[in-house]
Amino acid sequence: MRTRCVALPLVLLLAVPAAAQRRPPIRNEQANHTKMRAFNVGATAFFSVFSGMRQGQINSCRDFWRHLLIGGGAGAAFYESKRLAGNGKVTAGWLLANATATIVENTASGEHPIGRIGYTVGPLRLRVATPYVRDGAAKIDADVSIAQTILLGAAFGAGERVSFRNGLIAVDRDTPWNLEGRFPEGATFGVFPGVIPGAARKTWHHETVHAIQAQQISSTAEPVLTITRKRHGRRPLFALRQVRLEWAYLPVFQSESRDYPEQWTEVEAWWLAEGTPVRP
C-alpha cells in the first residue's frame, strides 16, 4: 500500500516538467483563468506531497491524500491571492499568500496546520508560535532562504531605492530596467518587486503577482540545515532556526529560459494584472 502511494508522486514528478513545457493558451481570458487556476492547484498539490515525502511525513495512503488535498486547496488560495494583487488589492493578496504558505509549510513539516504563523520579510521567513505549536524552537522562529538572499543581492544590484510598500520590501529604480534587451517599468527578483516613478499602477500590481508566485514556490521548500532545534520548557523570544535552499525555483528558471511571451509566470501575471495576453 505504501509503495503505491509513493509511486504516484514519482509519476507526477515526471509529468509536471512535461506539462510546464506546454505553452499556456492565450486566446481568451476565461480559458486562461481556468487553466491557470488548475495549474496552481495541481502544481502546489504535487510539490506539497513531494515536500512532505522529503521531510518524512508521508508514511501511509492517508498521509498522502491529506497532503495532496491540503496542497490542492493551497493552490486555489494562492491563485486567489494573485488575483487579488492583480486587481489592485495587493496587501490583501500578500497577506493571503503568507497565510496559505503557513499551512503548506506546517503540514509538510509535520507541524500543526496553524502551529506557527509565518510572514516573509525579505530573505527571512518569520514564524510566530501559537498555542498549537508542536516543534517550535522559540516564540518567534526565523528561517533564512538561500535563494531569496541571492535574489535580494540581484535586486540591490539592479535597483536604486528600497522602500516598504503593501507589506513587501520594494526595490525601485529611477529609470527602466534593462532585462535582456527589454526596458520595462517594473521588475521583480524573488519576493522583491520594484517599479520606476510614474509607472502605471497596474505595473506594480503585475510585479506583486510575481512576488506571490515566489512565495508560493518557497512554501514547499524543506530545510537543508537546522541551526536551532526544538526546546523543551520555556522558549526564548527569538531563534534563527533553519536554512532553506528552495530547489523548487529550478522549474521557474527553466521556464524563464523560454521566449518572454511563453514564460508561464508572465502569462499569469499579464492576465491577472493587465487582463491581456503577454505583450513583448
N, C-alpha and C positions, 0 to 999 in steps of 0.2 A: 504493500500500500504506500509506504513512504517513498519507495523508488519511483512509483508512478507520479506521485506529487512533485518530486524533484525533477522528473523528466520534462514535465510541461514547461516550467520556466526556462529550461535549456533550449527547448524548441522555440520558445518566444525569443530567446536571446539571438537566435539565428534569423528570426523573422523580422524583428524590429529594424535592424540596419537596412534590410532589403526594402522594407516599407518606407523608410526615411529617404531612400534614394528616388522615390517616385515624386514627381513634381505635383504639388497640390493644385487642383483645378482652380482657375481664377476667372471663370466665366460669369458667375453671378454671385451676389453676396450671400444669398440663402444657402447655396451649395457649399460655399466656403465655411460659413459658420457651422454647418452641420458636420463637415469633415474635420474642421479644427477642434470642435468640441470632442468628437470621437477620438481624435488623435491624442488629445490631452488625457482623456480617461484611460485609454489603452496604454499609453507610454508610462504614465505615472503609476498605474497598477503594476505594470511589468517591473519597473525599477524599484518599486516598494517591495515586491516579492523578492527580487534579487538582493536588495539590501538586507532584508530580513534573513535570507539564507546565509549571506556573508557574515552576519552577526550571530548566527546560531540560534535564531528564534523560530525557525520552521522545522518542526520535528514530527508533524503529522499532517494529514489532509485538512483537518480542522484549522490548524495554524495557517496552512497555505491559503485556504479560502478566506480566512479572516484578513490576512494581509492584502489579498487580491481585492476584496470588497472595499476595505478602507482606502487602499491606493486608488481604486477607481473613483470613489466618492471624492477623494482629494483632487484628482484630476479635473473633475467637474467644477470644484470650488476654485482651483487655480485658474481655470478658464474664465469663470465669473469675475475673479479679481482682475484679470487682464481686461475684460470687457468694461468693468467699472473705470479702470485707469484710462482706457481708450476713449471713454465718453466724458472724461474730464474730472471724474471723482477719484483723483489719484490717491489721496490719503486713505480713503475707504478701501480702495483696491489693494494698497500696500499693507494695510492692517489685516485684511482678509487673507492675503498671501502669507503673512507671517503666522497667523493663527492656523492656517491649513498646514504649513510646514511643520508647526509644532506637533500636530497629530501624527503626521507621517514619520517624523524623527523619533518620537516617543514609541510608536508602535514597532518600528523596525529595530529599535534597540532593546525592546523588552520592558520599557518603562510604561507606567500607566498613561493612557492617551492624553491626559491633562496633568501628568505628574510634574512637568516643568513647562512653563510658558516661555516660548522663545521669541526673540526680536533681533533682527540683524542690524548691526551698526558697523558699516564698513566691512573689514575682513573678520570682524568678531561676531559670533552668534551668542548673545547673552540669553541665559535661561534662568528664570526665577522659579525656585521650588515652591510647590503648593503642598497642602496637607496630604495629597495623594502620592507624593514622590516616593519612589522605591530605592533609587540609586543615585541620590544627589550627593555631590562632594561638598557643596556649600549652599548657602541660601541663594546665592547668585553664582552660577557656573558660567564660564566663558570658553567657547571653542574658537580656535583660530583656523581659518581656511587658507591653505597654501595657494589655491587657485585665485581667490579673491585678493590676496596680498599681491600676487603678481599683476593682476588686473588693475589694482589700485595704483601700482607703480606706472603702468601703461597710461592710466588716466591722468596722473600727475604730469607725465611726460608730454602728453598731447594737450592738456588743458592749461588754464592760466589762473582761474579763480575757484575757490572752494566755498560752498555755502550749504546750509541745511534747509531743505525745501520739501514739503509734503511728507515728512518723515524719512527722507532719503538724503544721503550725502551727495550733493551735486557738484560735478567738476565742469565748470563752464570755460568758455574762451571768448575773446572779443572778435575773432574773425572765423570764417568757416573752417571746419576740419579738412584735412587733406587725407582722404582714405582711398588709396589705390586709384587715384585719378578722379574720384568723386569729391565734391566740396559741399557736403550737407550742412544744414544749420544746426544739426544735433548729432550726437554720438553717444554710445553707451559702452562702457567697459565693465562687464560683470554687473554688479549692483550699483554702478556709479554712472548715472545719466548726466548729460550736460547739453546746453544749448548756447546760442550766441544772443546778444542783445537784439531785440526786435524780431526774434523768431516767432513764427505763428504759434499760438497756444497749442495747436494740435501737434506741433513738433515735440513739445515737452511731453504731451500725452503719449506720443509714439515711443519716445525714449524710455518712459517709465514702464511701458509694456515689456520692453526688453529687460529692464531691471527685474520685473516679476518673473520673466522667463528664467533669469539666472537664479532667483530664489527658489523656483520650482526645481531646477536641476540640483541645487545644493541640498535640498531637503532629504534626498536619499543617499547622501554621502556618509559612509561609515568612517570611523576614526582610524588613522594609521599609527597614532601614538597616544597613549593615555598618560598624562602627567600627574594628575591627582585622582585617586580612586575614592570609592565610597567610604564615608566616615561614619563610624558608629557613635552615638551620643550626640552632643551638641555640635552643630556645624558652624564653621566660620562664615563671615558675611560674604566673602568673595574667594573664588579659586579659579585659576586657569586650568581647565580640565583636560581637553583633548585637542589634537591637531588633526585636521581633515584634509585629504588630498583633492577630493571631488573629481574622481575619474569620469563621472557622467558627462563632463564637459567634452569628452572626446567626440561623441556624435555631433555636437554643435560645431566643433572645429571642422569636422568632416563636411557638414552642411555648408559652412561658410567658405569652403574651397570652391563651391559652385558659383556660377554666374549670379550676380546680385538679385535679379528678379526670381531666381529659382531657390533661394535660401528660405527654408520653411519659417525661420524666425522672422524674416522680413515680410513674408506673405501674411503671417498672422498679425504683425504689428501694423502693417498698412491697412488691412481690412478693419481691424478693431479701432484704430485711431483716425484713419483718413476716410474709411468707407470705400476704398477703391483698390484695384489690383496694384501690384508694385510698379512704381514708375522709376525707371533708371535715373 
